[in-house]
Amino acid sequence: MENQTFVDLRAQYPLSPRKFWKKILEKLSVMFIVVIFVFLFALIYFISVSAVTGNFNGLFAGGFIAVSLVIIIPAVLYSWYVQVYIKRYYFSANDSFITIKKGVFAPTEIHVQYQKIQDVYVDQDILDRILGIYDVHLASATVQSGIEAHIDGVNNENADALKNFLLNKIILQPNIPNSTIISKAVGQSTVPT
């Protein structure tokens, strides 16, 4: 394999700082439901215990502290996780393929050859639109690339630049029809009969 130089795309087209807030806001809806459930459960419990013991102030204050810890500790831990996730988020390219690596505890890494890319598109979900960030997707025939082969959380300028970079790489790749490769592999002529 020839010596290929890698281009650090993450340095050229950095992620937006708003990506942190997107990851936080995505989990806030789930955390909000859990917090409401825990708070209501704790409130019912402490009211019932307070009614039996007659000590409303002490038990209610203890319940408030317990519920606050249930909220604060996971929020702090998740914030740390998101910061590490963004710090380790990596994407680079060479002459043959693009590499995207993300994850904290079980990182995934995908390499997509330019000749396998069928489509490059930029999109936004609702949170992206609110925060003004974009996702750049690489579509190929594999299921894994549909899940992992995207760079999410870049601003509009970087999304367009990444899309153009990838489209230029796709255009510059040699286009070899599959029928030619198959016929050479089985020893047949490539000339149609």
N, C-alpha and C positions, 0 to 999 in steps of 0.2 A: 504494500500500500504506500502510495507516495506521501511525502510529508506535506500535510495541509495545515494552513494557518487558520486559527479560530478567531472569529470576530465576537467580542463581548457585546452582544446586543443589549444586555441589561444596562451597561454603562452608556451606550449611545442613546437608548430609548428607555429611560428609567420609569419605574412604576410611579404612579401618582401617590402622594401622601394620603389622598382620600381613600385609597384602597383599604387602609387600616379601618377607617370609619365604616366602609361598606361591610367588612367582615364582622365588625362589632354589631352594626345594625341588623345584619342577617340573623344573628343569634339573639338579639334583644327580644324579638317577638316570641321566640320559644322560651327564653328566660322569663319574660313577662308573664306568660301563662303559668309556668312553674312557680314563680314567686307568688302570684295571686292564689294559686292552689295551696301552697305551703302557708301563706299568711292566713287564709281563711281557716285552714285546718288548725293552725296554732291558736288563732283567735277563739274558735269554738272550744278547743281543749282548755285554754286558760280561763275562759269564762265559766265553763262547767266546773273546773277545779276550784276556781275562786268562789263560786256559789256554794260549794260544799264546805270549804275552809273558812270563808268569810274574809279572806285576805286578798282584796282586789288589787291594791297598788303594787305590792311586791311581785306577785305572779304576772301581772300584766307587763311590768317593766322587764322582768326576766324573759318573757315571751317576745317582747319587742327586740331585745338584744339578740336572742337566738335567731329570730327571723332575719334581722339585719346581717348577721354573720352568714346565714344561708345565701344572702344576696351578694354581699361584698366579697367574700372569699372566692366564689366561682368567677365573679366579674374580673377580679384582679388576675387570677390564674389564666383566664381566657385572654385578657389583654396581653399578658406576657407571651402566650402561645402565638397570638396574631403577630406580635412584633418579631418574634423569632421566625415565623413562617415567611413573613415579607423579607426579612434579612437573608434567608436562605433561598428564596425564589431566584431561579437562575435560568437564563436563556442565552444561547450563543449559536453561532452558525459557522460553517466552513463552506468549501466549494460544493460539497455533496449533500449535506443535510443540516437541519436545524435541531438543536437539543433544547429540551425544556425540562427543568428539574424543579420540583416543589414538594414540600412536606417537611415536617419536623421530626416526628418519631419514626415514621415509616415513609421516607421520601420515595417518590416515584420519578423516574426519569424516562423520557421518551425521545427517540431519535426518528425524525421523519425525513426521508429522502425527498429532495425536491421533485424528482421525476414521479413520485407517488402522490404528490399533492394534486388533488382534483379541483380544489376551490379554496380561495382565501376570502374571508368576509369579516366585517366588523359589525358588532351589534352591541346593544345595551338592554339590560333589564330595567325594571322600575327604579331600583336603588341606583343603578349606574346613571340613569337619566337625571335623577335628583342630584347626585354628586358630580355629574359632568365627567364621568370616566367611561371607558370603552373596553371591549374585549375583542381580541383579534384571534379568529379561529382558522385552523388549517383542516380542511376536510380531505380525507383519503378513504380508501375502501375498507380500512380496518375499523373495528368497533373501538379498540383502545385509543386510536387517534381521535375519534369523536369525543371521547371522555377527557383525555389528557392533553391533547394537542391544541391548547389555546393559551394565549397570554392575556391575563385579565388585569384590569386596573391601570390602564395607561390613559393619558389625556388625549384629546382629539388630534393634536399635532403628531404625537408619537404613534398613535394608532394608524394614521394615514401613512406615516413614514415606514412603519413596519410592514403594512400591507404592500406598499410599493416595493420595498426591499424584497419581500418574498415573491411577489409577482415577477419582478425582474429576474430573480434566481430561477423561477419556473420556466420563464421564456428562454433563458440561456442554456437550459439543460437539453442534451440531445434527445430527440424524439424517435425512439426505436419502436416500431409496431410489434406487438406481441406475436403476431403470426410469423414474423421473420425470425424471432428468437426461437419459437417452437419448431419451425421447420428446420432450422440449423441444428437444433438439438437432436432431432430424429433422423438427420442425414438427408432431408428432402431438399429439393431445389426451392429457391425463394421466388423463382419466376412463375407467375400464374399460368396455368394451362388453359 
